[in-house]
Amino acid sequence: MADARAFVSFDFDHNQVQRILFSGQARKDSPTPFTVQDWSSKTVLPQAEWESMIKKF
């Protein structure tokens, strides 16, 4: 069975701690029952651009 998919978004400037804690759960040796793919943008994108990218997936 395929893993469930979810979209999680963090405000890069204001949610650094939450992003770090969540990504720690994504480590291969973590007991959490999910896998994580990091599609984070390393730069600021206009809203229309990132919405368009997300809709493709």
N, CA, C and O atoms as a GROMACS GRO file, in nm:
protein
  228
    1MET      N    1   0.084  -0.117   0.000
    1MET     CA    2   0.000   0.000   0.000
    1MET      C    3   0.089   0.125   0.000
    1MET      O    4   0.190   0.130   0.071
    2ALA      N    5   0.054   0.224  -0.078
    2ALA     CA    6   0.131   0.347  -0.087
    2ALA      C    7   0.114   0.432   0.039
    2ALA      O    8   0.009   0.431   0.103
    3ASP      N    9   0.221   0.504   0.073
    3ASP     CA   10   0.212   0.595   0.187
    3ASP      C   11   0.110   0.704   0.160
    3ASP      O   12   0.094   0.749   0.046
    4ALA      N   13   0.042   0.747   0.264
    4ALA     CA   14  -0.050   0.860   0.251
    4ALA      C   15   0.031   0.986   0.220
    4ALA      O   16   0.147   0.996   0.258
    5ARG      N   17  -0.033   1.081   0.151
    5ARG     CA   18   0.035   1.205   0.116
    5ARG      C   19  -0.032   1.322   0.187
    5ARG      O   20  -0.154   1.326   0.202
    6ALA      N   21   0.049   1.415   0.230
    6ALA     CA   22  -0.002   1.536   0.292
    6ALA      C   23   0.091   1.652   0.255
    6ALA      O   24   0.211   1.633   0.238
    7PHE      N   25   0.034   1.768   0.243
    7PHE     CA   26   0.112   1.888   0.217
    7PHE      C   27   0.127   1.963   0.348
    7PHE      O   28   0.028   1.993   0.414
    8VAL      N   29   0.251   1.994   0.386
    8VAL     CA   30   0.278   2.069   0.507
    8VAL      C   31   0.358   2.191   0.466
    8VAL      O   32   0.456   2.181   0.392
    9SER      N   33   0.316   2.305   0.516
    9SER     CA   34   0.383   2.430   0.480
    9SER      C   35   0.429   2.504   0.605
    9SER      O   36   0.358   2.508   0.706
   10PHE      N   37   0.548   2.561   0.597
   10PHE     CA   38   0.602   2.639   0.706
   10PHE      C   39   0.637   2.778   0.656
   10PHE      O   40   0.682   2.794   0.543
   11ASP      N   41   0.616   2.877   0.741
   11ASP     CA   42   0.662   3.013   0.712
   11ASP      C   43   0.811   3.014   0.742
   11ASP      O   44   0.852   3.004   0.858
   12PHE      N   45   0.892   3.026   0.639
   12PHE     CA   46   1.036   3.013   0.652
   12PHE      C   47   1.093   3.107   0.758
   12PHE      O   48   1.184   3.070   0.831
   13ASP      N   49   1.039   3.229   0.768
   13ASP     CA   50   1.092   3.328   0.861
   13ASP      C   51   1.039   3.313   1.004
   13ASP      O   52   1.102   3.362   1.097
   14HIS      N   53   0.926   3.248   1.022
   14HIS     CA   54   0.864   3.245   1.154
   14HIS      C   55   0.842   3.105   1.212
   14HIS      O   56   0.804   3.094   1.329
   15ASN      N   57   0.865   3.001   1.138
   15ASN     CA   58   0.841   2.865   1.187
   15ASN      C   59   0.965   2.777   1.180
   15ASN      O   60   0.955   2.657   1.156
   16GLN      N   61   1.081   2.836   1.201
   16GLN     CA   62   1.206   2.761   1.189
   16GLN      C   63   1.211   2.644   1.288
   16GLN      O   64   1.251   2.534   1.250
   17VAL      N   65   1.172   2.666   1.412
   17VAL     CA   66   1.175   2.560   1.514
   17VAL      C   67   1.083   2.445   1.474
   17VAL      O   68   1.122   2.329   1.482
   18GLN      N   69   0.960   2.477   1.432
   18GLN     CA   70   0.865   2.372   1.393
   18GLN      C   71   0.916   2.294   1.272
   18GLN      O   72   0.901   2.172   1.265
   19ARG      N   73   0.976   2.363   1.178
   19ARG     CA   74   1.030   2.296   1.059
   19ARG      C   75   1.141   2.198   1.099
   19ARG      O   76   1.146   2.086   1.049
   20ILE      N   77   1.229   2.241   1.188
   20ILE     CA   78   1.339   2.155   1.232
   20ILE      C   79   1.286   2.034   1.308
   20ILE      O   80   1.333   1.922   1.285
   21LEU      N   81   1.190   2.054   1.398
   21LEU     CA   82   1.134   1.942   1.473
   21LEU      C   83   1.063   1.843   1.381
   21LEU      O   84   1.078   1.722   1.398
   22PHE      N   85   0.987   1.893   1.285
   22PHE     CA   86   0.917   1.804   1.193
   22PHE      C   87   1.016   1.727   1.106
   22PHE      O   88   1.000   1.607   1.086
   23SER      N   89   1.118   1.795   1.055
   23SER     CA   90   1.214   1.726   0.968
   23SER      C   91   1.292   1.621   1.047
   23SER      O   92   1.336   1.522   0.988
   24GLY      N   93   1.309   1.640   1.178
   24GLY     CA   94   1.374   1.538   1.260
   24GLY      C   95   1.294   1.410   1.264
   24GLY      O   96   1.352   1.302   1.274
   25GLN      N   97   1.163   1.420   1.257
   25GLN     CA   98   1.078   1.300   1.256
   25GLN      C   99   1.087   1.227   1.123
   25GLN      O  100   1.045   1.112   1.113
   26ALA      N  101   1.139   1.292   1.022
   26ALA     CA  102   1.148   1.232   0.889
   26ALA      C  103   1.275   1.149   0.869
   26ALA      O  104   1.292   1.085   0.766
   27ARG      N  105   1.362   1.150   0.968
   27ARG     CA  106   1.485   1.074   0.955
   27ARG      C  107   1.454   0.925   0.940
   27ARG      O  108   1.353   0.876   0.990
   28LYS      N  109   1.542   0.855   0.873
   28LYS     CA  110   1.519   0.713   0.847
   28LYS      C  111   1.513   0.630   0.974
   28LYS      O  112   1.446   0.527   0.978
   29ASP      N  113   1.582   0.672   1.079
   29ASP     CA  114   1.582   0.595   1.204
   29ASP      C  115   1.470   0.637   1.299
   29ASP      O  116   1.466   0.591   1.413
   30SER      N  117   1.381   0.724   1.255
   30SER     CA  118   1.270   0.769   1.337
   30SER      C  119   1.159   0.663   1.338
   30SER      O  120   1.134   0.599   1.236
   31PRO      N  121   1.093   0.643   1.452
   31PRO     CA  122   0.986   0.543   1.459
   31PRO      C  123   0.852   0.591   1.401
   31PRO      O  124   0.754   0.517   1.404
   32THR      N  125   0.846   0.714   1.348
   32THR     CA  126   0.720   0.764   1.295
   32THR      C  127   0.682   0.689   1.168
   32THR      O  128   0.770   0.654   1.089
   33PRO      N  129   0.552   0.664   1.147
   33PRO     CA  130   0.508   0.579   1.036
   33PRO      C  131   0.484   0.656   0.905
   33PRO      O  132   0.384   0.632   0.838
   34PHE      N  133   0.573   0.745   0.868
   34PHE     CA  134   0.556   0.815   0.742
   34PHE      C  135   0.691   0.852   0.683
   34PHE      O  136   0.793   0.853   0.752
   35THR      N  137   0.690   0.882   0.556
   35THR     CA  138   0.810   0.930   0.489
   35THR      C  139   0.786   1.074   0.448
   35THR      O  140   0.672   1.117   0.431
   36VAL      N  141   0.894   1.149   0.434
   36VAL     CA  142   0.885   1.290   0.403
   36VAL      C  143   0.971   1.321   0.281
   36VAL      O  144   1.084   1.273   0.269
   37GLN      N  145   0.917   1.400   0.193
   37GLN     CA  146   0.993   1.453   0.081
   37GLN      C  147   0.999   1.604   0.098
   37GLN      O  148   0.895   1.669   0.109
   38ASP      N  149   1.118   1.659   0.102
   38ASP     CA  150   1.135   1.802   0.122
   38ASP      C  151   1.136   1.873  -0.012
   38ASP      O  152   1.231   1.860  -0.089
   39TRP      N  153   1.031   1.946  -0.040
   39TRP     CA  154   1.021   2.023  -0.164
   39TRP      C  155   1.033   2.172  -0.134
   39TRP      O  156   0.980   2.256  -0.206
   40SER      N  157   1.102   2.203  -0.026
   40SER     CA  158   1.113   2.342   0.018
   40SER      C  159   1.179   2.429  -0.087
   40SER      O  160   1.274   2.389  -0.154
   41SER      N  161   1.127   2.547  -0.099
   41SER     CA  162   1.190   2.647  -0.183
   41SER      C  163   1.296   2.716  -0.100
   41SER      O  164   1.271   2.755   0.014
   42LYS      N  165   1.413   2.730  -0.155
   42LYS     CA  166   1.522   2.796  -0.082
   42LYS      C  167   1.521   2.946  -0.106
   42LYS      O  168   1.604   3.019  -0.050
   43THR      N  169   1.428   2.993  -0.186
   43THR     CA  170   1.413   3.136  -0.213
   43THR      C  171   1.267   3.173  -0.200
   43THR      O  172   1.179   3.087  -0.202
   44VAL      N  173   1.242   3.302  -0.186
   44VAL     CA  174   1.104   3.351  -0.179
   44VAL      C  175   1.043   3.346  -0.319
   44VAL      O  176   1.105   3.391  -0.416
   45LEU      N  177   0.923   3.290  -0.329
   45LEU     CA  178   0.853   3.282  -0.457
   45LEU      C  179   0.724   3.362  -0.450
   45LEU      O  180   0.659   3.366  -0.346
   46PRO      N  181   0.686   3.425  -0.560
   46PRO     CA  182   0.555   3.489  -0.562
   46PRO      C  183   0.446   3.384  -0.540
   46PRO      O  184   0.461   3.270  -0.582
   47GLN      N  185   0.339   3.423  -0.473
   47GLN     CA  186   0.234   3.327  -0.438
   47GLN      C  187   0.182   3.252  -0.560
   47GLN      O  188   0.164   3.131  -0.553
   48ALA      N  189   0.157   3.320  -0.669
   48ALA     CA  190   0.103   3.254  -0.789
   48ALA      C  191   0.199   3.147  -0.841
   48ALA      O  192   0.156   3.044  -0.892
   49GLU      N  193   0.328   3.170  -0.827
   49GLU     CA  194   0.427   3.073  -0.876
   49GLU      C  195   0.427   2.946  -0.792
   49GLU      O  196   0.426   2.836  -0.848
   50TRP      N  197   0.429   2.959  -0.658
   50TRP     CA  198   0.432   2.837  -0.578
   50TRP      C  199   0.298   2.764  -0.582
   50TRP      O  200   0.296   2.641  -0.574
   51GLU      N  201   0.188   2.837  -0.596
   51GLU     CA  202   0.058   2.769  -0.609
   51GLU      C  203   0.055   2.687  -0.737
   51GLU      O  204   0.003   2.576  -0.738
   52SER      N  205   0.109   2.741  -0.844
   52SER     CA  206   0.113   2.670  -0.971
   52SER      C  207   0.199   2.543  -0.959
   52SER      O  208   0.161   2.438  -1.011
   53MET      N  209   0.313   2.553  -0.891
   53MET     CA  210   0.400   2.437  -0.873
   53MET      C  211   0.330   2.328  -0.794
   53MET      O  212   0.340   2.210  -0.829
   54ILE      N  213   0.258   2.365  -0.688
   54ILE     CA  214   0.191   2.268  -0.604
   54ILE      C  215   0.079   2.196  -0.680
   54ILE      O  216   0.061   2.075  -0.664
   55LYS      N  217   0.005   2.269  -0.760
   55LYS     CA  218  -0.107   2.210  -0.834
   55LYS      C  219  -0.062   2.104  -0.933
   55LYS      O  220  -0.141   2.016  -0.969
   56LYS      N  221   0.062   2.110  -0.978
   56LYS     CA  222   0.114   2.011  -1.073
   56LYS      C  223   0.129   1.873  -1.009
   56LYS      O  224   0.130   1.772  -1.079
   57PHE      N  225   0.141   1.869  -0.876
   57PHE     CA  226   0.162   1.743  -0.807
   57PHE      C  227   0.036   1.705  -0.740
   57PHE      O  228   0.030   1.601  -0.675
   0.00000   0.00000   0.00000
